[in-house]
Amino acid sequence: MAKEDFVREYDGSEEASRMADAATTKANARKPPVKLTGQDGNAFAILGLCQRAAKDAGWSQERRDEFMAEAQSGDYGHLLATAMRFFDVR
């Protein structure tokens, strides 16, 4: 649910707005930022950037391995979609 929808659903109260902000922050905290725009578009470069971002964010080796297995299980489009699902791609 988007923040605006959440706030609208609860009559735009201040409490609802704070709750929506907290939910958005929590969701973004789970997805480390990774800058792909303007970077080398090679699949291995993308995997390396994502791995570095995951490690910097404190992900366990198991979680990093989960990302790598999923990212490598399809074509280039699947790699990009997986990166966007696991990371805050910029």
QUIBEL-V471518 format. One record per pair of residues at least 4 apart in sequence whose C-alpha atoms are under 7 Angstrom apart, sorted by sequence separation. I is the first residue (numbers start at 1). GAP is how many residues later the second one is. If there is no record, write none. Layout:
<<I GAP> <I GAP>>
This chain:
<<1 4> <2 4> <3 4> <4 4> <5 4> <6 4> <7 4> <8 4> <12 4> <13 4> <14 4> <15 4> <16 4> <17 4> <18 4> <19 4> <20 4> <21 4> <22 4> <23 4> <24 4> <25 4> <26 4> <27 4> <41 4> <42 4> <43 4> <44 4> <45 4> <46 4> <47 4> <48 4> <49 4> <50 4> <51 4> <52 4> <53 4> <54 4> <55 4> <59 4> <60 4> <61 4> <62 4> <63 4> <64 4> <65 4> <66 4> <67 4> <68 4> <69 4> <74 4> <75 4> <76 4> <77 4> <78 4> <79 4> <80 4> <81 4> <82 4> <83 4> <84 4> <1 5> <7 5> <12 5> <40 5> <41 5> <54 5> <59 5> <74 5> <84 5> <7 6> <10 6> <71 7> <72 7> <71 8> <7 9> <7 10> <54 10> <71 11> <70 12> <7 13> <51 13> <6 14> <34 15> <34 16> <3 17> <34 19> <33 20> <32 21> <32 22> <32 25> <43 33> <34 53> <36 53> <37 53> <33 54> <34 54> <35 54> <36 54> <31 55> <32 55> <33 55> <34 55> <35 55> <31 56> <32 56> <33 56> <34 56> <31 57> <33 57>>
